[in-house]
Amino acid sequence: MKITHLDHCAEQGLSHDAEIVKKILFHENELPASVRLSHAVFKPGQKASAHSHDDLYEIFYVIGGSGLFRINEDAYRVTTGSCMRIDPGELHEVINDSHDDMIMIYFGLAQSEGNIA
């Protein structure tokens, strides 16, 4: 068992967009088959550039604000309470096109033979 608190986690930039701030709640070595569990704040106008992961599922849960997810060729509006699963190989971009912060909890799961296809 381990308890973490957002106030005690160090701020750092996303690996592909360093100006977007995240805090890692649990690291890779603390969750089996997981990349990490993180909290991110997208300021108005910020975006995580389009990218994909060959062997990783990503789950995003919006806990505040709203924005836009672009998945491959399609755009999806998300609001507080929205939860998105991005599958391996899907090109995705996250954009805060609102006037308020968009706050998310997200994590990745390594693809394995037991995962959903």
C-alpha positions in Angstrom: 0.0 0.0 0.0 1.2 3.5 -0.8 -0.6 6.9 -0.4 0.5 9.9 -2.5 -0.8 13.5 -2.5 -0.8 15.9 -5.4 0.8 18.6 -3.2 3.8 16.4 -2.6 4.5 15.5 -6.2 7.1 17.5 -8.2 6.0 19.4 -11.3 7.6 18.5 -14.6 6.8 19.0 -18.3 5.2 16.4 -20.5 7.9 14.4 -22.4 6.7 15.7 -25.8 5.4 19.2 -24.7 7.5 20.4 -21.8 5.5 23.5 -21.2 2.4 21.5 -20.1 2.8 20.7 -16.4 2.2 17.2 -15.0 2.8 15.5 -11.6 3.4 11.8 -11.5 1.4 10.2 -8.7 2.8 6.7 -9.2 5.8 5.8 -11.3 6.3 2.9 -13.6 8.0 0.7 -11.0 5.0 1.2 -8.7 2.3 -0.2 -11.0 2.4 -3.5 -12.8 2.2 -3.2 -16.6 1.7 0.6 -16.2 3.7 3.5 -17.5 2.7 5.9 -14.7 -0.3 7.6 -13.2 -0.1 11.3 -13.7 -2.1 14.6 -13.2 -1.7 17.2 -16.0 -2.9 20.8 -16.3 -3.4 22.2 -19.8 -3.6 26.0 -19.7 -5.8 27.7 -22.3 -4.3 27.2 -25.8 -1.8 24.4 -24.8 -1.7 21.2 -26.6 0.1 17.9 -26.5 1.4 17.5 -30.1 0.1 14.6 -32.3 1.9 11.4 -31.5 1.3 7.6 -31.1 2.5 4.7 -29.0 3.1 1.4 -30.7 2.7 -0.8 -27.6 0.7 1.4 -25.1 -2.9 2.1 -24.2 -3.5 5.5 -22.7 -6.5 6.4 -20.5 -7.4 10.1 -19.9 -10.0 11.2 -17.4 -11.0 14.9 -17.5 -11.5 16.1 -13.9 -11.8 19.8 -14.8 -12.4 22.0 -17.8 -12.9 21.0 -21.4 -11.0 20.5 -24.6 -10.5 18.6 -27.8 -9.0 15.2 -28.5 -7.9 14.5 -32.1 -7.7 10.8 -32.7 -6.4 9.9 -36.2 -8.7 11.9 -38.5 -11.5 12.6 -36.0 -12.0 15.3 -33.3 -13.9 14.6 -30.0 -15.0 17.2 -27.5 -14.3 16.3 -23.9 -15.6 17.9 -20.7 -15.4 17.3 -17.0 -16.2 13.6 -16.5 -15.1 12.4 -19.9 -12.9 9.4 -20.1 -10.9 8.4 -23.3 -9.0 5.2 -24.1 -6.4 5.7 -26.8 -5.3 2.4 -28.4 -1.8 1.4 -29.5 -0.9 3.0 -32.9 -3.7 5.7 -32.7 -2.3 9.1 -33.6 -3.6 11.5 -30.9 -3.4 15.1 -29.9 -4.9 16.8 -26.9 -5.8 20.5 -27.1 -7.2 22.9 -24.6 -9.2 25.2 -26.8 -11.2 26.7 -23.9 -10.6 29.7 -21.7 -10.1 27.7 -18.5 -7.6 25.1 -17.4 -8.2 21.5 -18.6 -7.2 19.1 -15.8 -6.7 15.4 -16.4 -5.6 12.3 -14.7 -4.0 9.8 -17.1 -2.0 6.6 -17.3 -0.6 4.2 -19.8 -0.9 0.4 -19.9 1.6 -1.7 -21.9 0.0 -3.8 -24.6 0.1 -7.5 -24.0 -1.6 -10.6 -25.3 -4.3 -10.3 -22.6 -5.2 -6.7 -23.5 -8.3 -5.7 -25.5 -7.6 -5.4 -29.2 
